[in-house]
Amino acid sequence: MRVFDPEPICCGVCRREATGIGYAPKGGRPILWLCEELECISLGKAVFHMTPKTLTATETIALQDAGADAGAYLERLGKFNLSELSEKEWGNFLTTILNSYGENMRKRVTAGTAPF
């Protein structure tokens, strides 16, 4: 879901912390805020102009990919019950999901192919 925050909160591509960098067509509002990742900066225009259907489908696939990566992390640990994770393992599990989602969004937007 594309979010047009009045101030930088979340990157419109990868959902990490946004900075003061953003994309807006002529007229200046709304602004799609971006993080400092060069690839997110270069993809801001493409994400801004995606149809809601395409953006939602792309986000869904990127999240599924992130879930698969998080599952692989659990497999490496040999743990499948989340309540058995240590605090550090839980943090690594969440970081895996967040980072993988961003990487997969950038990859899929760069590919520019319809995800459905």
ZIWOKA-V363730 format. One record per residue. PHI is phi in radians with two decimals (999 if undefined). PSI is psi in whole degrees, 0 to 359 (* if undefined). D_LAST is the distance of its C-alpha to the last C-alpha in Angstrom with 1 decimal. Layout:
phi=PHI psi=PSI d_last=D_LAST
phi=PHI psi=PSI d_last=D_LAST
This chain:
phi=999 psi=125 d_last=16.5
phi=-1.28 psi=129 d_last=18.4
phi=-2.09 psi=127 d_last=22.1
phi=-1.89 psi=82 d_last=24.9
phi=-1.23 psi=145 d_last=27.9
phi=-1.16 psi=333 d_last=31.3
phi=-2.26 psi=159 d_last=32.2
phi=-1.08 psi=120 d_last=30.4
phi=-2.21 psi=294 d_last=29.1
phi=-2.09 psi=142 d_last=25.6
phi=-1.12 psi=133 d_last=23.8
phi=-1.24 psi=351 d_last=20.9
phi=-1.80 psi=303 d_last=18.9
phi=-1.85 psi=352 d_last=20.0
phi=1.26 psi=10 d_last=21.9
phi=-1.34 psi=183 d_last=25.1
phi=-1.13 psi=128 d_last=28.3
phi=-1.47 psi=157 d_last=28.3
phi=-2.01 psi=200 d_last=31.3
phi=-1.42 psi=11 d_last=32.8
phi=-1.63 psi=136 d_last=30.3
phi=-2.70 psi=169 d_last=27.8
phi=-2.11 psi=134 d_last=26.0
phi=-2.61 psi=138 d_last=26.9
phi=-1.19 psi=175 d_last=27.0
phi=-0.91 psi=137 d_last=30.5
phi=1.97 psi=336 d_last=32.2
phi=1.45 psi=346 d_last=31.5
phi=-2.39 psi=145 d_last=29.7
phi=-1.32 psi=167 d_last=27.4
phi=-1.96 psi=132 d_last=27.1
phi=-1.65 psi=104 d_last=24.1
phi=-1.28 psi=150 d_last=26.2
phi=-2.30 psi=159 d_last=25.5
phi=-1.48 psi=187 d_last=27.1
phi=-1.55 psi=1 d_last=29.3
phi=-1.13 psi=122 d_last=26.8
phi=-0.98 psi=322 d_last=26.9
phi=-1.17 psi=322 d_last=23.2
phi=-1.13 psi=319 d_last=22.3
phi=-1.05 psi=317 d_last=24.9
phi=-1.28 psi=338 d_last=23.5
phi=-1.68 psi=355 d_last=19.9
phi=-0.95 psi=315 d_last=21.2
phi=-1.07 psi=316 d_last=21.0
phi=-1.10 psi=316 d_last=17.4
phi=-1.17 psi=318 d_last=16.5
phi=-0.97 psi=319 d_last=19.0
phi=-1.65 psi=3 d_last=17.6
phi=-1.17 psi=144 d_last=13.8
phi=-1.18 psi=152 d_last=13.0
phi=-0.97 psi=320 d_last=13.1
phi=-1.09 psi=315 d_last=9.7
phi=-1.18 psi=318 d_last=8.2
phi=-1.10 psi=314 d_last=10.9
phi=-1.07 psi=316 d_last=10.6
phi=-1.11 psi=319 d_last=7.0
phi=-1.12 psi=315 d_last=8.6
phi=-1.09 psi=319 d_last=11.7
phi=-1.08 psi=315 d_last=10.6
phi=-1.17 psi=319 d_last=9.5
phi=-1.08 psi=323 d_last=12.7
phi=-1.23 psi=322 d_last=14.7
phi=-1.10 psi=318 d_last=13.8
phi=-1.06 psi=319 d_last=14.9
phi=-1.13 psi=321 d_last=17.9
phi=-1.09 psi=321 d_last=18.8
phi=-1.13 psi=320 d_last=18.8
phi=-1.15 psi=321 d_last=21.1
phi=-1.16 psi=323 d_last=23.3
phi=-1.10 psi=321 d_last=23.6
phi=-1.12 psi=323 d_last=24.8
phi=-1.07 psi=315 d_last=27.3
phi=-1.09 psi=320 d_last=28.6
phi=-1.06 psi=318 d_last=28.9
phi=-1.08 psi=325 d_last=31.0
phi=-1.34 psi=337 d_last=33.2
phi=1.31 psi=25 d_last=33.5
phi=-2.16 psi=135 d_last=32.9
phi=-2.24 psi=354 d_last=30.4
phi=-1.76 psi=112 d_last=32.2
phi=-1.04 psi=334 d_last=31.4
phi=-1.23 psi=346 d_last=34.9
phi=-1.55 psi=354 d_last=36.4
phi=-1.28 psi=141 d_last=35.1
phi=-1.24 psi=170 d_last=37.7
phi=-1.04 psi=319 d_last=37.3
phi=-1.15 psi=316 d_last=36.5
phi=-1.11 psi=321 d_last=33.9
phi=-1.09 psi=315 d_last=32.3
phi=-1.07 psi=319 d_last=32.2
phi=-1.15 psi=322 d_last=30.7
phi=-1.06 psi=311 d_last=28.0
phi=-1.15 psi=320 d_last=27.0
phi=-1.11 psi=322 d_last=27.3
phi=-1.04 psi=315 d_last=25.0
phi=-1.10 psi=311 d_last=22.2
phi=-1.08 psi=310 d_last=22.9
phi=-1.15 psi=319 d_last=23.2
phi=-1.14 psi=320 d_last=20.2
phi=-1.03 psi=311 d_last=17.9
phi=-1.06 psi=314 d_last=19.4
phi=-1.07 psi=318 d_last=19.2
phi=-1.27 psi=326 d_last=15.5
phi=-1.10 psi=313 d_last=14.7
phi=-1.06 psi=317 d_last=17.0
phi=-1.09 psi=315 d_last=15.5
phi=-1.28 psi=323 d_last=11.9
phi=-1.19 psi=320 d_last=13.3
phi=-1.07 psi=319 d_last=15.7
phi=-1.12 psi=329 d_last=13.4
phi=1.13 psi=22 d_last=11.9
phi=-1.78 psi=146 d_last=8.8
phi=-1.10 psi=131 d_last=5.6
phi=-1.50 psi=16 d_last=3.8
phi=-2.39 psi=* d_last=0.0
